Amino acid sequence: QVQLQESGPGLVKPSETLSLTCTVSGGPITNYYWSWIRRPPGRGLEWIGYIIYRGRPNYNPSLRSRVTMSVDTSKNQFSLKLTSVTAADTAAYYCARLNRVATISGFDYHSMDIWGQGAPVTVSS
Amino acid sequence: DVVMTQSPLSLPVTPGEPASISCRSSQSLLHSSGYYYLDWYLQKPGQSPQLLIYLASNRASGVPDRFSGSGSGTDFTLTISRVEAEDAGVYYCMQTLQTRTFGQGTKVEIK
């Protein structure tokens, strides 16, 4: 059974870089898309982006200039870096697997079927 | 950017009664495959989100059949035929046609 676990600092100073890692256990990291999503306190979910090993990442346009995602197959992990953080980046950060749930007319459709527990990150000095 | 608008934002429901949540997109979610690119997720209190519905009307594995999705074009609906206490939480629609965008969320509270 595949499980995901986020890890990283719970407190980041303004203007610094937020770094989180998601460890995938119980299954391979290759051949899947992997997502990051966040939920600021009192607000709804925000999609950050996704990546696949040896593929081009796809980022939320509103965050694209500050986001970098990567995959480390040797550790079965994928990572998120968000630069120049402010208090608005305070949120619970989730990693999730984008799995192919349907193939229709030659198109593969992917949805987020497995999620990590979430990692709270506070941006404060 | 595709903007997703849900209503209502808060929905008190009585166990055993039906409930519906509306989700409207700023542009059609019809893909060239003929399917609508929309998912529904539920985040229960203290838990991570879980997939309920994909491609607007397909239940994900393990999702009870009291949940159903419908709609076309820019208007979509999630319906719970008979609400149970365990259905409390925040429901989100998410479009997947152009990158991904969530709706604001609808908080379902059990009376």
gemmi code that builds the backbone of each chain (N, CA, C; Angstrom):
import gemmi

chains = {
    "A": [
        ("GLN", (0.843, -1.186, 0.000), (0.000, 0.000, 0.000), (0.883, 1.242, 0.000)),
        ("VAL", (0.681, 2.088, -0.990), (1.494, 3.287, -1.115), (1.101, 4.307, -0.056)),
        ("GLN", (2.116, 4.881, 0.568), (1.901, 5.941, 1.552), (2.846, 7.088, 1.273)),
        ("LEU", (2.381, 8.301, 1.600), (3.187, 9.507, 1.405), (3.367, 10.214, 2.741)),
        ("GLN", (4.565, 10.776, 2.949), (4.836, 11.491, 4.190), (5.640, 12.735, 3.890)),
        ("GLU", (5.075, 13.886, 4.247), (5.780, 15.148, 4.081), (6.748, 15.381, 5.244)),
        ("SER", (7.851, 16.070, 4.954), (8.788, 16.443, 6.011), (9.465, 17.752, 5.629)),
        ("GLY", (9.883, 18.477, 6.670), (10.569, 19.741, 6.456), (10.353, 20.674, 7.631)),
        ("PRO", (11.025, 21.808, 7.608), (10.904, 22.765, 8.722), (9.483, 23.285, 8.867)),
        ("GLY", (9.031, 23.411, 10.100), (7.699, 23.936, 10.353), (7.666, 25.450, 10.439)),
        ("LEU", (8.839, 26.057, 10.499), (8.937, 27.513, 10.621), (9.983, 28.035, 9.641)),
        ("VAL", (9.587, 29.011, 8.841), (10.486, 29.603, 7.855), (10.403, 31.131, 7.997)),
        ("LYS", (11.546, 31.788, 7.886), (11.561, 33.250, 8.017), (11.138, 33.916, 6.708)),
        ("PRO", (10.512, 35.070, 6.817), (10.135, 35.804, 5.596), (11.347, 36.052, 4.713)),
        ("SER", (11.126, 35.978, 3.417), (12.113, 36.164, 2.349), (13.012, 34.946, 2.134)),
        ("GLU", (12.924, 33.955, 3.019), (13.742, 32.757, 2.844), (13.016, 31.721, 1.974)),
        ("THR", (13.650, 30.548, 1.838), (13.110, 29.501, 0.967), (12.490, 28.385, 1.789)),
        ("LEU", (11.263, 28.053, 1.460), (10.556, 26.929, 2.070), (10.956, 25.657, 1.307)),
        ("SER", (11.376, 24.641, 2.028), (11.766, 23.371, 1.398), (11.045, 22.212, 2.075)),
        ("LEU", (10.338, 21.425, 1.301), (9.621, 20.257, 1.804), (9.941, 19.039, 0.950)),
        ("THR", (9.923, 17.894, 1.598), (10.161, 16.628, 0.922), (8.996, 15.695, 1.188)),
        ("CYS", (8.636, 14.925, 0.192), (7.601, 13.917, 0.337), (8.224, 12.549, 0.059)),
        ("THR", (8.190, 11.674, 1.040), (8.747, 10.329, 0.895), (7.636, 9.364, 0.507)),
        ("VAL", (7.877, 8.620, -0.564), (6.917, 7.645, -1.068), (7.335, 6.255, -0.597)),
        ("SER", (6.457, 5.567, 0.114), (6.753, 4.209, 0.574), (5.698, 3.245, 0.041)),
        ("GLY", (6.114, 1.998, -0.172), (5.182, 0.970, -0.619), (4.963, 0.916, -2.117)),
        ("GLY", (5.731, 1.692, -2.863), (5.563, 1.674, -4.316), (6.604, 2.532, -4.989)),
        ("PRO", (6.723, 2.447, -6.302), (7.750, 3.203, -7.034), (7.359, 4.660, -7.233)),
        ("ILE", (8.392, 5.503, -7.405), (8.125, 6.911, -7.663), (8.134, 7.209, -9.161)),
        ("THR", (8.780, 6.343, -9.925), (8.815, 6.550, -11.369), (7.463, 6.211, -11.978)),
        ("ASN", (7.205, 6.779, -13.139), (5.985, 6.511, -13.915), (4.712, 7.091, -13.306)),
        ("TYR", (4.831, 7.908, -12.279), (3.675, 8.600, -11.730), (3.941, 10.095, -11.727)),
        ("TYR", (2.850, 10.869, -11.750), (2.915, 12.296, -11.493), (2.735, 12.512, -9.988)),
        ("TRP", (3.421, 13.534, -9.467), (3.376, 13.837, -8.042), (3.066, 15.307, -7.854)),
        ("SER", (2.120, 15.589, -6.930), (1.601, 16.943, -6.765), (1.925, 17.519, -5.401)),
        ("TRP", (1.878, 18.845, -5.353), (1.864, 19.582, -4.093), (0.635, 20.479, -4.072)),
        ("ILE", (-0.014, 20.509, -2.908), (-1.214, 21.315, -2.697), (-1.069, 21.942, -1.310)),
        ("ARG", (-1.636, 23.100, -1.095), (-1.579, 23.709, 0.227), (-2.943, 24.252, 0.621)),
        ("ARG", (-3.102, 24.415, 1.929), (-4.333, 24.986, 2.459), (-3.964, 26.009, 3.535)),
        ("PRO", (-4.058, 27.300, 3.202), (-3.790, 28.343, 4.211), (-4.840, 28.287, 5.315)),
        ("PRO", (-4.510, 28.746, 6.503), (-5.476, 28.714, 7.602), (-6.750, 29.476, 7.251)),
        ("GLY", (-7.908, 28.834, 7.473), (-9.178, 29.487, 7.225), (-9.549, 29.637, 5.763)),
        ("ARG", (-8.767, 29.031, 4.886), (-9.040, 29.163, 3.460), (-9.115, 27.795, 2.788)),
        ("GLY", (-9.348, 27.793, 1.498), (-9.501, 26.546, 0.767), (-8.195, 26.032, 0.188)),
        ("LEU", (-8.298, 24.914, -0.517), (-7.128, 24.283, -1.111), (-6.605, 25.090, -2.293)),
        ("GLU", (-5.289, 25.086, -2.437), (-4.637, 25.738, -3.581), (-3.670, 24.745, -4.203)),
        ("TRP", (-3.822, 24.503, -5.489), (-2.928, 23.596, -6.197), (-1.621, 24.323, -6.503)),
        ("ILE", (-0.480, 23.690, -6.174), (0.821, 24.317, -6.381), (1.458, 23.839, -7.680)),
        ("GLY", (1.360, 22.535, -7.960), (1.938, 22.021, -9.186), (2.140, 20.522, -9.139)),
        ("TYR", (2.669, 19.978, -10.260), (2.999, 18.558, -10.260), (4.239, 18.307, -11.108)),
        ("ILE", (4.819, 17.132, -10.900), (6.037, 16.752, -11.598), (6.035, 15.261, -11.825)),
        ("ILE", (6.713, 14.833, -12.848), (6.960, 13.417, -13.099), (8.438, 13.258, -13.390)),
        ("TYR", (9.015, 12.148, -12.965), (10.426, 11.903, -13.187), (10.756, 11.978, -14.671)),
        ("ARG", (11.761, 12.761, -15.000), (12.214, 12.969, -16.384), (11.160, 13.656, -17.241)),
        ("GLY", (10.244, 14.360, -16.592), (9.243, 15.095, -17.339), (9.283, 16.558, -16.970)),
        ("ARG", (8.508, 17.355, -17.711), (8.468, 18.783, -17.428), (7.448, 19.048, -16.342)),
        ("PRO", (7.809, 19.802, -15.300), (6.833, 20.110, -14.252), (5.781, 21.097, -14.743)),
        ("ASN", (4.674, 21.118, -14.041), (3.566, 22.016, -14.362), (3.207, 22.765, -13.090)),
        ("TYR", (3.393, 24.086, -13.090), (3.202, 24.868, -11.882), (1.987, 25.783, -12.000)),
        ("ASN", (1.391, 26.093, -10.846), (0.352, 27.114, -10.765), (0.947, 28.441, -11.281)),
        ("PRO", (0.295, 29.059, -12.263), (0.859, 30.304, -12.823), (1.111, 31.373, -11.773)),
        ("SER", (0.294, 31.405, -10.740), (0.451, 32.443, -9.719), (1.680, 32.221, -8.843)),
        ("LEU", (2.246, 31.024, -8.870), (3.412, 30.690, -8.041), (4.636, 30.342, -8.874)),
        ("ARG", (4.476, 30.293, -10.186), (5.501, 29.744, -11.074), (6.873, 30.375, -10.880)),
        ("SER", (6.908, 31.664, -10.638), (8.206, 32.348, -10.542), (8.967, 31.979, -9.271)),
        ("ARG", (8.284, 31.347, -8.306), (8.931, 31.047, -7.020), (9.046, 29.559, -6.720)),
        ("VAL", (8.464, 28.706, -7.565), (8.358, 27.278, -7.262), (9.349, 26.451, -8.080)),
        ("THR", (9.934, 25.457, -7.414), (10.711, 24.431, -8.101), (10.375, 23.082, -7.489)),
        ("MET", (10.078, 22.110, -8.333), (9.831, 20.743, -7.869), (10.862, 19.816, -8.502)),
        ("SER", (11.205, 18.755, -7.781), (12.170, 17.798, -8.298), (11.859, 16.412, -7.745)),
        ("VAL", (12.416, 15.394, -8.411), (12.226, 13.999, -8.016), (13.587, 13.355, -7.802)),
        ("ASP", (13.720, 12.637, -6.688), (14.950, 11.901, -6.382), (14.601, 10.412, -6.326)),
        ("THR", (14.893, 9.701, -7.407), (14.497, 8.295, -7.454), (15.329, 7.423, -6.515)),
        ("SER", (16.549, 7.856, -6.208), (17.404, 7.053, -5.325), (16.842, 6.994, -3.904)),
        ("LYS", (16.088, 8.018, -3.528), (15.498, 8.064, -2.188), (13.984, 7.857, -2.219)),
        ("ASN", (13.434, 7.681, -3.403), (11.968, 7.599, -3.574), (11.276, 8.808, -2.946)),
        ("GLN", (11.801, 9.980, -3.257), (11.275, 11.226, -2.708), (11.062, 12.248, -3.823)),
        ("PHE", (10.144, 13.165, -3.574), (10.053, 14.342, -4.427), (9.964, 15.563, -3.523)),
        ("SER", (10.349, 16.703, -4.078), (10.557, 17.884, -3.242), (9.902, 19.131, -3.810)),
        ("LEU", (9.674, 20.061, -2.899), (9.118, 21.372, -3.238), (10.020, 22.443, -2.658)),
        ("LYS", (10.354, 23.437, -3.451), (11.038, 24.626, -2.967), (10.228, 25.846, -3.377)),
        ("LEU", (9.985, 26.713, -2.416), (9.249, 27.951, -2.651), (10.088, 29.093, -2.116)),
        ("THR", (10.517, 29.975, -3.007), (11.437, 31.042, -2.614), (10.699, 32.303, -2.173)),
        ("SER", (11.436, 33.176, -1.521), (10.937, 34.509, -1.143), (9.578, 34.446, -0.452)),
        ("VAL", (9.488, 33.619, 0.567), (8.201, 33.409, 1.226), (7.771, 34.622, 2.046)),
        ("THR", (6.444, 34.754, 2.183), (5.843, 35.765, 3.048), (4.812, 35.081, 3.931)),
        ("ALA", (4.178, 35.856, 4.788), (3.165, 35.289, 5.680), (2.037, 34.628, 4.885)),
        ("ALA", (1.802, 35.086, 3.677), (0.746, 34.509, 2.839), (1.037, 33.064, 2.430)),
        ("ASP", (2.266, 32.632, 2.612), (2.641, 31.243, 2.289), (2.463, 30.302, 3.478)),
        ("THR", (2.037, 30.848, 4.613), (1.725, 30.004, 5.764), (0.552, 29.089, 5.417)),
        ("ALA", (0.731, 27.795, 5.592), (-0.301, 26.843, 5.177), (0.072, 25.442, 5.620)),
        ("ALA", (-0.898, 24.544, 5.518), (-0.609, 23.121, 5.582), (-0.293, 22.679, 4.157)),
        ("TYR", (0.865, 22.039, 3.977), (1.294, 21.617, 2.645), (1.111, 20.103, 2.525)),
        ("TYR", (0.448, 19.713, 1.449), (0.169, 18.297, 1.195), (0.883, 17.833, -0.074)),
        ("CYS", (1.398, 16.616, -0.025), (1.837, 15.979, -1.260), (0.804, 14.917, -1.631)),
        ("ALA", (0.702, 14.636, -2.912), (-0.302, 13.682, -3.381), (0.174, 13.004, -4.661)),
        ("ARG", (-0.299, 11.797, -4.873), (-0.006, 11.085, -6.116), (-1.097, 11.359, -7.131)),
        ("LEU", (-0.668, 11.694, -8.335), (-1.596, 11.830, -9.450), (-1.591, 10.500, -10.192)),
        ("ASN", (-2.663, 9.758, -10.060), (-2.722, 8.436, -10.644), (-3.656, 8.417, -11.843)),
        ("ARG", (-3.337, 7.582, -12.828), (-4.210, 7.436, -13.975), (-5.466, 6.681, -13.532)),
        ("VAL", (-6.606, 7.348, -13.579), (-7.859, 6.721, -13.147), (-8.741, 6.324, -14.322)),
        ("ALA", (-8.392, 6.812, -15.514), (-9.180, 6.466, -16.701), (-8.353, 6.710, -17.952)),
        ("THR", (-8.651, 5.933, -18.974), (-8.097, 6.178, -20.311), (-9.276, 6.278, -21.253)),
        ("ILE", (-9.415, 7.426, -21.889), (-10.584, 7.681, -22.721), (-10.140, 8.256, -24.060)),
        ("SER", (-10.560, 7.567, -25.121), (-10.239, 8.024, -26.474), (-8.754, 8.314, -26.632)),
        ("GLY", (-7.940, 7.479, -26.020), (-6.502, 7.646, -26.127), (-5.893, 8.635, -25.153)),
        ("PHE", (-6.710, 9.305, -24.345), (-6.200, 10.244, -23.353), (-6.182, 9.578, -21.979)),
        ("ASP", (-5.078, 9.769, -21.246), (-5.001, 9.310, -19.860), (-5.477, 10.434, -18.952)),
        ("TYR", (-6.362, 10.089, -18.030), (-6.865, 11.073, -17.070), (-6.321, 10.735, -15.685)),
        ("HIS", (-5.779, 11.765, -15.008), (-5.146, 11.562, -13.713), (-5.858, 12.356, -12.622)),
        ("SER", (-6.029, 11.728, -11.470), (-6.579, 12.394, -10.291), (-5.698, 12.090, -9.091)),
        ("MET", (-5.834, 12.904, -8.051), (-5.009, 12.745, -6.846), (-5.654, 11.704, -5.934)),
        ("ASP", (-5.127, 10.484, -5.971), (-5.795, 9.394, -5.273), (-5.169, 9.039, -3.920)),
        ("ILE", (-3.929, 9.424, -3.693), (-3.281, 9.172, -2.406), (-2.634, 10.470, -1.948)),
        ("TRP", (-2.872, 10.811, -0.683), (-2.381, 12.067, -0.118), (-1.541, 11.785, 1.124)),
        ("GLY", (-0.598, 12.683, 1.378), (0.112, 12.653, 2.645), (-0.747, 13.273, 3.740)),
        ("GLN", (-0.251, 13.216, 4.960), (-1.005, 13.725, 6.114), (-0.985, 15.253, 6.187)),
        ("GLY", (-0.037, 15.862, 5.507), (0.076, 17.307, 5.531), (1.152, 17.771, 6.492)),
        ("ALA", (1.846, 18.838, 6.113), (2.901, 19.417, 6.952), (2.594, 20.891, 7.168)),
        ("PRO", (2.390, 21.296, 8.427), (2.129, 22.716, 8.677), (3.411, 23.516, 8.558)),
        ("VAL", (3.329, 24.648, 7.854), (4.481, 25.545, 7.703), (4.022, 26.962, 8.042)),
        ("THR", (4.746, 27.575, 8.951), (4.474, 28.955, 9.338), (5.615, 29.834, 8.867)),
        ("VAL", (5.265, 30.947, 8.248), (6.269, 31.925, 7.832), (6.220, 33.087, 8.823)),
        ("SER", (7.272, 33.212, 9.594), (7.318, 34.245, 10.628), (8.755, 34.486, 11.051)),
        ("SER", (9.034, 35.703, 11.450), (10.380, 36.022, 11.927), (10.510, 35.741, 13.422)),
    ],
    "B": [
        ("ASP", (-7.048, 32.164, -16.875), (-7.189, 31.176, -15.805), (-8.656, 30.787, -15.644)),
        ("VAL", (-8.891, 29.527, -15.336), (-10.250, 29.045, -15.093), (-10.592, 29.265, -13.631)),
        ("VAL", (-11.657, 30.011, -13.384), (-12.104, 30.296, -12.025), (-13.272, 29.377, -11.688)),
        ("MET", (-13.186, 28.773, -10.511), (-14.219, 27.849, -10.050), (-14.984, 28.489, -8.899)),
        ("THR", (-16.312, 28.475, -8.988), (-17.158, 29.097, -7.969), (-18.155, 28.081, -7.437)),
        ("GLN", (-18.075, 27.837, -6.127), (-18.969, 26.873, -5.493), (-20.076, 27.585, -4.720)),
        ("SER", (-21.213, 26.910, -4.618), (-22.296, 27.407, -3.767), (-23.135, 26.232, -3.282)),
        ("PRO", (-23.656, 26.316, -2.053), (-23.343, 27.365, -1.085), (-21.950, 27.155, -0.496)),
        ("LEU", (-21.487, 28.093, 0.301), (-20.201, 27.935, 0.965), (-20.356, 27.198, 2.282)),
        ("SER", (-21.576, 27.199, 2.807), (-21.878, 26.473, 4.026), (-23.217, 25.770, 3.851)),
        ("LEU", (-23.283, 24.527, 4.276), (-24.487, 23.730, 4.044), (-24.780, 22.864, 5.255)),
        ("PRO", (-25.743, 23.286, 6.088), (-26.184, 22.436, 7.195), (-27.135, 21.366, 6.650)),
        ("VAL", (-26.912, 20.126, 7.038), (-27.737, 19.042, 6.505), (-28.205, 18.123, 7.620)),
        ("THR", (-29.362, 17.521, 7.405), (-29.934, 16.580, 8.361), (-29.622, 15.159, 7.901)),
        ("PRO", (-29.138, 14.302, 8.790), (-28.863, 12.913, 8.397), (-30.082, 12.271, 7.752)),
        ("GLY", (-29.834, 11.541, 6.650), (-30.913, 10.891, 5.939), (-31.517, 11.724, 4.829)),
        ("GLU", (-31.251, 13.026, 4.851), (-31.765, 13.923, 3.821), (-30.746, 14.061, 2.686)),
        ("PRO", (-31.218, 14.462, 1.497), (-30.277, 14.681, 0.391), (-29.587, 16.036, 0.518)),
        ("ALA", (-28.468, 16.171, -0.174), (-27.733, 17.427, -0.200), (-27.077, 17.591, -1.560)),
        ("SER", (-26.990, 18.850, -2.008), (-26.373, 19.142, -3.294), (-25.456, 20.339, -3.195)),
        ("ILE", (-24.342, 20.265, -3.904), (-23.377, 21.358, -3.973), (-23.169, 21.707, -5.436)),
        ("SER", (-23.193, 22.992, -5.717), (-23.019, 23.460, -7.086), (-21.597, 23.966, -7.313)),
        ("CYS", (-21.113, 23.749, -8.500), (-19.780, 24.217, -8.892), (-19.877, 24.770, -10.308)),
        ("ARG", (-19.445, 26.002, -10.460), (-19.529, 26.652, -11.767), (-18.135, 27.082, -12.211)),
        ("SER", (-17.798, 26.822, -13.448), (-16.500, 27.215, -13.986), (-16.651, 28.419, -14.913)),
        ("SER", (-15.578, 29.193, -15.033), (-15.615, 30.414, -15.850), (-15.573, 30.110, -17.341)),
        ("GLN", (-15.241, 28.879, -17.684), (-15.309, 28.440, -19.080), (-15.609, 26.950, -19.119)),
        ("SER", (-16.065, 26.494, -20.279), (-16.457, 25.095, -20.407), (-15.297, 24.171, -20.053)),
        ("LEU", (-15.642, 23.073, -19.367), (-14.631, 22.080, -18.996), (-14.668, 20.870, -19.929)),
        ("LEU", (-15.296, 21.028, -21.082), (-15.369, 19.942, -22.044), (-14.034, 19.759, -22.751)),
        ("HIS", (-13.500, 18.539, -22.640), (-12.242, 18.179, -23.288), (-12.548, 17.596, -24.665)),
        ("SER", (-11.544, 17.572, -25.530), (-11.733, 17.034, -26.875), (-12.111, 15.557, -26.871)),
        ("SER", (-11.878, 14.880, -25.734), (-12.271, 13.474, -25.598), (-13.774, 13.318, -25.456)),
        ("GLY", (-14.471, 14.425, -25.194), (-15.914, 14.373, -24.983), (-16.302, 14.298, -23.521)),
        ("TYR", (-15.313, 14.289, -22.660), (-15.555, 14.223, -21.219), (-15.294, 15.583, -20.568)),
        ("TYR", (-15.905, 15.763, -19.393), (-15.724, 16.999, -18.640), (-14.635, 16.800, -17.591)),
        ("TYR", (-13.669, 17.695, -17.622), (-12.486, 17.564, -16.782), (-12.703, 18.252, -15.432)),
        ("LEU", (-13.375, 17.497, -14.537), (-13.698, 18.032, -13.209), (-13.658, 16.912, -12.177)),
        ("ASP", (-13.040, 17.197, -11.052), (-12.989, 16.271, -9.911), (-13.698, 16.891, -8.712)),
        ("TRP", (-14.127, 16.013, -7.812), (-14.643, 16.439, -6.517), (-13.800, 15.756, -5.415)),
        ("TYR", (-13.428, 16.549, -4.388), (-12.680, 16.034, -3.251), (-13.407, 16.415, -1.973)),
        ("LEU", (-13.189, 15.606, -0.945), (-13.725, 15.869, 0.387), (-12.580, 15.878, 1.380)),
        ("GLN", (-12.530, 16.932, 2.195), (-11.575, 16.957, 3.299), (-12.354, 16.901, 4.603)),
        ("LYS", (-12.292, 15.745, 5.253), (-12.944, 15.589, 6.541), (-12.109, 16.268, 7.611)),
        ("PRO", (-12.732, 16.654, 8.728), (-11.979, 17.334, 9.792), (-10.780, 16.517, 10.259)),
        ("GLY", (-9.619, 17.170, 10.296), (-8.409, 16.516, 10.767), (-7.801, 15.515, 9.804)),
        ("GLN", (-8.338, 15.423, 8.592), (-7.829, 14.450, 7.623), (-7.332, 15.153, 6.356)),
        ("SER", (-6.639, 14.372, 5.543), (-6.237, 14.872, 4.233), (-7.411, 14.752, 3.271)),
        ("PRO", (-7.391, 15.520, 2.193), (-8.467, 15.384, 1.199), (-8.494, 13.986, 0.593)),
        ("GLN", (-9.671, 13.600, 0.106), (-9.827, 12.313, -0.564), (-10.632, 12.515, -1.845)),
        ("LEU", (-10.289, 11.746, -2.850), (-10.968, 11.837, -4.132), (-12.338, 11.168, -4.053)),
        ("LEU", (-13.376, 11.893, -4.492), (-14.728, 11.331, -4.544), (-15.148, 10.990, -5.973)),
        ("ILE", (-15.013, 11.965, -6.846), (-15.544, 11.882, -8.209), (-14.480, 12.374, -9.190)),
        ("TYR", (-14.327, 11.698, -10.320), (-13.461, 12.190, -11.381), (-14.228, 12.205, -12.702)),
        ("LEU", (-13.756, 13.017, -13.623), (-14.437, 13.205, -14.905), (-15.918, 13.509, -14.709)),
        ("ALA", (-16.179, 14.341, -13.714), (-17.498, 14.909, -13.425), (-18.511, 13.940, -12.852)),
        ("SER", (-18.442, 12.656, -13.231), (-19.531, 11.767, -12.822), (-19.086, 10.360, -12.447)),
        ("ASN", (-17.809, 10.117, -12.371), (-17.305, 8.774, -12.063), (-16.843, 8.690, -10.603)),
        ("ARG", (-17.453, 7.782, -9.873), (-17.047, 7.605, -8.476), (-15.677, 6.945, -8.389)),
        ("ALA", (-14.856, 7.469, -7.489), (-13.548, 6.862, -7.259), (-13.719, 5.550, -6.508)),
        ("SER", (-12.681, 4.748, -6.536), (-12.711, 3.446, -5.886), (-13.025, 3.593, -4.402)),
        ("GLY", (-14.000, 2.809, -3.943), (-14.331, 2.796, -2.524), (-15.311, 3.869, -2.067)),
        ("VAL", (-15.710, 4.740, -2.963), (-16.648, 5.818, -2.596), (-18.081, 5.270, -2.596)),
        ("PRO", (-18.822, 5.509, -1.528), (-20.198, 4.981, -1.451), (-21.079, 5.510, -2.584)),
        ("ASP", (-22.047, 4.693, -2.984), (-22.882, 5.075, -4.132), (-23.915, 6.146, -3.803)),
        ("ARG", (-23.944, 6.616, -2.554), (-24.819, 7.753, -2.243), (-24.239, 9.067, -2.801)),
        ("PHE", (-22.972, 9.028, -3.202), (-22.345, 10.188, -3.829), (-22.469, 10.069, -5.353)),
        ("SER", (-22.897, 11.159, -5.976), (-22.950, 11.165, -7.429), (-22.601, 12.552, -7.962)),
        ("GLY", (-22.017, 12.568, -9.150), (-21.657, 13.817, -9.788), (-22.362, 13.935, -11.124)),
        ("SER", (-22.724, 15.154, -11.471), (-23.409, 15.395, -12.739), (-23.048, 16.774, -13.246)),
        ("GLY", (-23.504, 17.058, -14.456), (-23.297, 18.386, -15.010), (-22.663, 18.362, -16.378)),
        ("SER", (-22.578, 19.537, -16.962), (-21.986, 19.690, -18.283), (-21.617, 21.147, -18.507)),
        ("GLY", (-20.809, 21.380, -19.511), (-20.438, 22.755, -19.841), (-19.691, 23.430, -18.710)),
        ("THR", (-20.376, 24.353, -18.048), (-19.763, 25.098, -16.948), (-20.456, 24.860, -15.608)),
        ("ASP", (-21.489, 24.041, -15.574), (-22.275, 23.835, -14.364), (-22.269, 22.379, -13.928)),
        ("PHE", (-21.829, 22.158, -12.695), (-21.673, 20.809, -12.172), (-22.268, 20.719, -10.772)),
        ("THR", (-22.676, 19.508, -10.413), (-23.311, 19.295, -9.124), (-22.816, 18.015, -8.489)),
        ("LEU", (-22.539, 18.094, -7.195), (-22.270, 16.904, -6.385), (-23.504, 16.677, -5.525)),
        ("THR", (-24.025, 15.472, -5.574), (-25.218, 15.149, -4.811), (-24.932, 13.996, -3.862)),
        ("ILE", (-25.410, 14.157, -2.630), (-25.393, 13.073, -1.652), (-26.849, 12.660, -1.468)),
        ("SER", (-27.180, 11.443, -1.811), (-28.592, 11.042, -1.824), (-29.190, 11.002, -0.412)),
        ("ARG", (-28.414, 10.488, 0.530), (-28.855, 10.441, 1.940), (-27.627, 10.692, 2.798)),
        ("VAL", (-27.583, 11.866, 3.382), (-26.394, 12.280, 4.130), (-26.215, 11.426, 5.395)),
        ("GLU", (-24.965, 11.045, 5.643), (-24.619, 10.364, 6.885), (-23.680, 11.255, 7.687)),
        ("ALA", (-23.587, 10.983, 8.975), (-22.771, 11.813, 9.867), (-21.312, 11.886, 9.395)),
        ("GLU", (-20.811, 10.811, 8.823), (-19.418, 10.750, 8.382), (-19.149, 11.590, 7.133)),
        ("ASP", (-20.185, 12.180, 6.557), (-20.018, 12.990, 5.336), (-19.659, 14.442, 5.654)),
        ("ALA", (-19.572, 14.783, 6.927), (-19.202, 16.145, 7.306), (-17.788, 16.475, 6.859)),
        ("GLY", (-17.613, 17.726, 6.416), (-16.297, 18.166, 5.967), (-16.431, 19.247, 4.916)),
        ("VAL", (-15.306, 19.548, 4.271), (-15.301, 20.562, 3.223), (-15.154, 19.886, 1.864)),
        ("TYR", (-16.077, 20.180, 0.987), (-16.092, 19.614, -0.358), (-15.540, 20.625, -1.361)),
        ("TYR", (-14.671, 20.146, -2.230), (-14.061, 20.993, -3.246), (-14.282, 20.407, -4.636)),
        ("CYS", (-14.636, 21.275, -5.569), (-14.531, 20.876, -6.963), (-13.187, 21.375, -7.478)),
        ("MET", (-12.670, 20.724, -8.512), (-11.396, 21.123, -9.088), (-11.413, 20.863, -10.586)),
        ("GLN", (-11.108, 21.895, -11.340), (-11.042, 21.688, -12.786), (-9.646, 21.206, -13.153)),
        ("THR", (-9.570, 20.341, -14.139), (-8.293, 19.768, -14.561), (-8.045, 19.982, -16.052)),
        ("LEU", (-8.829, 20.861, -16.670), (-8.684, 21.097, -18.107), (-7.468, 21.963, -18.412)),
        ("GLN", (-7.273, 23.011, -17.615), (-6.127, 23.900, -17.779), (-5.384, 23.949, -16.459)),
        ("THR", (-4.231, 23.274, -16.390), (-3.567, 23.016, -15.109), (-4.657, 22.572, -14.138)),
        ("ARG", (-4.683, 23.106, -12.951), (-5.713, 22.722, -11.988), (-6.106, 23.914, -11.125)),
        ("THR", (-7.402, 24.029, -10.837), (-7.907, 25.087, -9.967), (-9.023, 24.527, -9.103)),
        ("PHE", (-8.947, 24.805, -7.800), (-9.990, 24.385, -6.873), (-11.058, 25.464, -6.738)),
        ("GLY", (-12.262, 25.039, -6.402), (-13.276, 25.958, -5.930), (-12.960, 26.376, -4.496)),
        ("GLN", (-13.769, 27.291, -3.948), (-13.472, 27.823, -2.598), (-13.738, 26.823, -1.496)),
        ("GLY", (-14.535, 25.806, -1.813), (-14.898, 24.819, -0.804), (-16.289, 25.070, -0.237)),
        ("THR", (-17.004, 24.006, 0.060), (-18.321, 24.060, 0.700), (-18.255, 23.248, 1.981)),
        ("LYS", (-18.512, 23.908, 3.097), (-18.454, 23.220, 4.382), (-19.805, 22.599, 4.679)),
        ("VAL", (-19.834, 21.286, 4.777), (-21.059, 20.549, 5.096), (-21.044, 20.219, 6.578)),
        ("GLU", (-22.067, 20.683, 7.264), (-22.199, 20.442, 8.698), (-23.440, 19.603, 8.950)),
        ("ILE", (-23.312, 18.631, 9.826), (-24.433, 17.763, 10.148), (-25.212, 18.380, 11.308)),
        ("LYS", (-26.512, 18.518, 11.118), (-27.344, 19.108, 12.180), (-27.478, 18.163, 13.362)),
    ],
}
model = gemmi.Model(1)
for chain_id, residues in chains.items():
    chain = gemmi.Chain(chain_id)
    for i, (resn, *xyz) in enumerate(residues, 1):
        res = gemmi.Residue()
        res.name, res.seqid = resn, gemmi.SeqId(i, " ")
        for name, pos in zip(("N", "CA", "C"), xyz):
            atom = gemmi.Atom()
            atom.name, atom.element = name, gemmi.Element(name[0])
            atom.pos, atom.b_iso = gemmi.Position(*pos), 0.0
            res.add_atom(atom)
        chain.add_residue(res)
    model.add_chain(chain)
structure = gemmi.Structure()
structure.add_model(model)
structure.setup_entities()
